[in-house]
Amino acid sequence: MRDDLARLRDIVRAIDKIQQEIQVDRTTFAQDPKLQVWALYHLQIIGEGCRGLSPAFRAENPDPVWSKAVGLRNILVHHYFDIDED
């Protein structure tokens, strides 16, 4: 089982990749399905990492971002066809 530190590293790595690779304007992003899928994949990694953080870690580091990231991941995975690019 992965520990909290490993999950936090996954989250940071995914954030870094998004920041490095998605430096395009909105129109370019909207017209590039591969880039969109790539971004969604890394957002899912972030949500999955947050979902796997231990209750003890989340209690010691309370932040609504953990739940929001998990909620976004759930939308991306389970409601794929309802995703609004905006």
N, C-alpha and C positions, 0 to 999 in steps of 0.2 A: 504494500500500500504506500502511496506517495505521501510525504509529509507536507506540512504547510509551506516550508521554505521552497520545496520543489514546485509546488503549485504557484507560489508567488513569482518564481522565476519564469514559469510558463506565461503567466499573465504579463509580466514586464516585457518578455521577448515578443509576444504577440502585439503589444502596444507599440514597441519600437518598430516592428516590421510595418505596421499600418502607417505610422508617422513617416517612415523612410520611403515607402513605395507609393503611397497615395498622395502625391503632391501634384495633382492635376485639378483643373477647374471642374465645376459641376457638370457641364455639358460633356466634357471628355469622359468623365466617370460614367455618366448616364449612357453613353454610346459604346462602352467597353464591357461587354458581358463577362469576359474573363477576369477583369479587374474587380468587378462587382462580386463575383463568386469568391475570389481570393480574399476580398475584404470581409465577406460574410463568414468565411472559414475562420479567420483570425478573431472575429468578434465572438464566434462560438467557442473558440479556445479560451478566451477571456472569461466568458460566462461559465464554462465548465470548470475552469480553475477556481473561480469564486464559489461555485456550488460545492466543490470538494474541500474547501477550507474547514477546519475543525470548528465545532461549536465553541471550544475554549478560545481559539484565536479570534473568532468573530466577537466573542464577548469582551475580550481584552482590547479589541480594535473596532469598536462599534462605528459603522458608517453605512448609510443607506445605499452606497454604491454597490456593496456586495449583492444585496437583493435585487437591485436594478439590473445589474449585469446578468444575474441568473434569469431574471424575467425576460430580458432581451434575448438571451440564448434560447429560452423556451419558445419564444415567438419565432425566431429564425428557424428552429428545428421543426416545430409542430404546426406552424401556420405559414409555411413558406409562400404559398400563393397569395396571401393577404398582405405581404410586405409592401409598404409604400416607400418608394425611394426618398421621398422628402422627409 
